[in-house]
Amino acid sequence: MAIVEIKGVKKTYFQGKVKVEALRGIDLTIDKGEFAAIAGPSGSGKTTLLNIIGGLDLPDGGTVILDSNPYAQMNQTSLASLRLHKIGFVFQAYNLIPVLSAIENVEYVMLLQGVPRKEREEKARAILDDVGLVGKYNRRPSELSGGQQQRVAVARAIVSSPAVVLADEPTANLDSKTGESLLLMMKKMNTQKKVTFIFSTHDSMVMAYARRLVTIKDGRIVNDEAK
């Protein structure tokens, strides 16, 4: 079953007066349960593509459908609701709220979704245990290592069982050992909980762990292989 369907997607930016064709007609389908990486050098268009999949940016042409929701038929309010309920985000800078504890950060999305407090707490504790942060519920981001902060970010992304988790360079700020530990944890979530992951990366380790590798160059897909 397709979770993401992209057809003929184009995106152009202007840097000053210079026209940059970030995406030049992308066709891509991601099925439920995939563990896929979009790889390519800086400036290849991979982050732009991930942002368009996540509804953070809109294409200039082509169609994007996520979990049977066509973006072209949605206004900004509908898109925001889709992101809240259907998409989990993991960023390379973690993007945790500094004044909130680990468990409060994980609960935050559920708070916005209107999930009752007791249920939020139970789900947040369970997912923090799953990602290896037993007993660290009340620590703020400044009291956690980079790897632990990224685990909180992953827990926050998957706690509400979204249709897809989008991870933009999730290992970029981590040493190789910590990065591998994080990838193993996410792969376990993919295998056991059937969470669909799409990575944007130029990290060879992420590419090695991915079960599908989509290579993008100069705004075009140049290779797409399943492992």
C-alpha positions as CSV (number, residue, x, y, z in Angstrom):
1,M,0.0,0.0,0.0
2,A,1.4,3.4,-1.0
3,I,1.9,5.9,1.8
4,V,3.5,8.6,-0.4
5,E,2.8,9.1,-4.1
6,I,4.7,11.8,-6.0
7,K,4.3,12.5,-9.7
8,G,6.1,15.1,-11.8
9,V,7.1,17.2,-8.8
10,K,9.1,20.4,-9.6
11,K,10.4,23.1,-7.3
12,T,12.3,26.3,-8.3
13,Y,14.0,28.8,-5.9
14,F,15.6,32.1,-6.5
15,Q,18.9,33.0,-4.8
16,G,19.0,36.7,-5.5
17,K,18.5,36.8,-9.2
18,V,19.8,33.3,-9.8
19,K,17.2,30.6,-10.6
20,V,17.8,27.3,-8.9
21,E,15.8,24.3,-10.1
22,A,15.8,22.2,-6.9
23,L,13.6,19.5,-8.3
24,R,13.1,18.8,-12.0
25,G,10.2,16.3,-12.3
26,I,10.3,13.7,-9.5
27,D,8.3,10.5,-9.6
28,L,8.4,8.5,-6.3
29,T,6.2,6.0,-4.5
30,I,6.9,4.9,-0.9
31,D,5.0,1.9,0.5
32,K,3.8,1.4,4.0
33,G,6.5,-0.1,6.2
34,E,9.5,1.0,4.1
35,F,12.9,2.0,5.6
36,A,14.1,4.2,2.7
37,A,16.8,6.8,2.3
38,I,16.9,9.6,-0.2
39,A,20.6,10.2,-0.7
40,G,22.7,12.8,-2.6
41,P,25.3,15.5,-2.2
42,S,24.5,18.9,-0.7
43,G,22.3,20.9,-3.1
44,S,21.0,17.8,-4.9
45,G,17.4,18.5,-3.8
46,K,17.0,15.8,-1.2
47,T,16.0,18.0,1.7
48,T,13.6,20.0,-0.6
49,L,12.0,16.7,-1.6
50,L,11.6,15.7,2.1
51,N,10.1,19.1,3.0
52,I,7.6,18.7,0.2
53,I,6.6,15.2,1.3
54,G,6.1,16.6,4.8
55,G,4.0,19.5,3.6
56,L,6.5,22.0,4.9
57,D,7.0,23.3,1.3
58,L,4.8,23.1,-1.7
59,P,5.8,22.1,-5.2
60,D,5.6,24.4,-8.2
61,G,4.2,21.6,-10.3
62,G,3.2,17.9,-10.0
63,T,1.2,16.1,-7.4
64,V,1.9,14.9,-3.8
65,I,-0.4,12.4,-2.1
66,L,0.2,11.2,1.5
67,D,-1.9,8.5,2.9
68,S,-4.6,9.2,0.3
69,N,-4.6,12.9,1.0
70,P,-3.8,15.0,-2.1
71,Y,-1.9,18.2,-1.1
72,A,-3.3,20.2,-4.0
73,Q,-6.8,20.0,-2.6
74,M,-5.7,21.2,0.9
75,N,-5.4,24.7,2.4
76,Q,-2.8,25.6,5.0
77,T,-5.0,24.7,7.9
78,S,-5.7,21.2,6.5
79,L,-2.0,20.7,5.7
80,A,-1.1,21.7,9.3
81,S,-3.6,19.1,10.6
82,L,-2.2,16.5,8.2
83,R,1.3,17.1,9.6
84,L,0.1,16.9,13.1
85,H,-1.8,13.6,12.7
86,K,0.0,11.8,9.9
87,I,3.7,12.8,9.9
88,G,6.4,12.5,12.4
89,F,9.5,14.7,12.0
90,V,13.1,14.1,13.1
91,F,15.5,16.9,12.4
92,Q,19.3,16.9,12.6
93,A,19.2,19.7,15.2
94,Y,16.8,17.7,17.4
95,N,14.3,20.6,17.7
96,L,13.4,19.7,21.3
97,I,11.8,22.4,23.5
98,P,14.5,23.4,26.0
99,V,12.2,24.2,28.9
100,L,10.4,20.9,28.7
101,S,11.5,17.5,30.1
102,A,12.0,14.5,27.9
103,I,8.6,13.1,28.7
104,E,7.0,16.5,28.2
105,N,8.7,16.9,24.8
106,V,7.3,13.5,23.7
107,E,3.8,14.4,25.1
108,Y,3.7,17.7,23.2
109,V,2.4,16.4,19.9
110,M,-0.3,14.4,21.7
111,L,-1.2,17.5,23.7
112,L,-1.8,19.3,20.4
113,Q,-3.8,16.3,19.2
114,G,-6.1,16.6,22.3
115,V,-5.0,13.2,23.8
116,P,-6.1,13.0,27.5
117,R,-3.3,13.5,30.1
118,K,-3.2,10.0,31.5
119,E,-3.0,8.4,28.1
120,R,-0.3,10.9,27.0
121,E,1.9,10.1,30.0
122,E,1.4,6.3,29.6
123,K,2.3,6.4,25.9
124,A,5.2,8.8,26.4
125,R,6.8,6.6,29.2
126,A,6.3,3.5,27.1
127,I,8.0,4.9,24.0
128,L,10.9,6.4,26.0
129,D,11.4,3.0,27.5
130,D,11.4,1.5,23.9
131,V,14.1,3.9,22.7
132,G,16.4,3.2,25.7
133,L,15.7,6.2,28.0
134,V,14.3,4.4,31.0
135,G,14.5,6.7,34.1
136,K,15.4,9.8,32.1
137,Y,11.8,11.0,31.7
138,N,12.3,14.2,33.7
139,R,15.6,15.3,32.2
140,R,15.6,18.5,30.1
141,P,17.5,18.5,26.7
142,S,20.5,20.2,28.3
143,E,20.9,17.3,30.7
144,L,21.0,14.7,27.9
145,S,23.7,13.8,25.4
146,G,23.2,14.4,21.7
147,G,22.3,10.8,21.1
148,Q,19.8,10.8,23.9
149,Q,18.2,14.0,22.6
150,Q,17.8,12.5,19.2
151,R,16.2,9.4,20.8
152,V,13.7,11.8,22.5
153,A,13.1,13.3,19.0
154,V,12.5,9.9,17.5
155,A,10.1,9.0,20.4
156,R,8.2,12.2,19.9
157,A,8.0,11.5,16.1
158,I,6.6,8.0,16.4
159,V,4.5,8.1,19.7
160,S,1.3,8.9,17.9
161,S,1.7,6.1,15.2
162,P,2.0,8.5,12.2
163,A,1.6,7.3,8.7
164,V,5.3,8.2,8.0
165,V,8.3,9.5,9.9
166,L,10.6,11.9,7.9
167,A,14.1,12.1,9.2
168,D,16.3,14.9,7.8
169,E,20.0,14.1,8.3
170,P,19.3,12.5,11.8
171,T,22.9,11.3,12.3
172,A,24.6,14.5,11.2
173,N,25.4,15.8,14.7
174,L,26.3,12.5,16.2
175,D,29.5,10.5,16.3
176,S,29.5,7.2,14.3
177,K,28.9,4.9,17.3
178,T,25.9,7.0,18.6
179,G,24.6,7.3,15.0
180,E,24.7,3.6,14.5
181,S,22.9,3.0,17.8
182,L,20.2,5.4,16.7
183,L,19.8,3.7,13.4
184,L,19.6,0.3,15.0
185,M,16.9,1.6,17.3
186,M,14.9,3.1,14.3
187,K,15.3,-0.1,12.3
188,K,13.9,-2.0,15.3
189,M,10.9,0.4,15.4
190,N,10.4,-0.2,11.7
191,T,10.5,-4.0,12.0
192,Q,8.5,-4.4,15.2
193,K,6.0,-1.5,14.9
194,K,5.9,-1.2,11.1
195,V,6.8,2.5,11.3
196,T,7.5,3.9,7.8
197,F,10.8,5.8,7.7
198,I,12.1,8.1,5.0
199,F,15.6,9.6,5.5
200,S,17.3,12.4,3.8
201,T,21.0,11.8,4.1
202,H,24.5,11.9,2.7
203,D,25.8,9.6,5.5
204,S,27.0,6.3,4.1
205,M,26.0,4.5,7.3
206,V,22.4,5.5,6.9
207,M,22.5,4.4,3.2
208,A,23.9,1.1,4.3
209,Y,21.1,0.5,6.8
210,A,18.3,1.6,4.5
211,R,16.4,-1.2,2.7
212,R,15.7,1.1,-0.2
213,L,18.1,3.7,-1.5
214,V,16.9,6.5,-3.8
215,T,19.7,8.6,-5.2
216,I,19.0,12.2,-6.3
217,K,21.4,14.4,-8.2
218,D,20.7,17.9,-9.6
219,G,17.0,17.6,-8.8
220,R,16.5,14.3,-10.5
221,I,16.3,10.7,-9.3
222,V,19.3,8.9,-10.9
223,N,19.0,5.6,-9.1
224,D,16.4,3.7,-7.1
225,E,17.3,0.3,-5.7
226,A,15.8,-2.0,-3.1
227,K,18.2,-4.1,-1.0
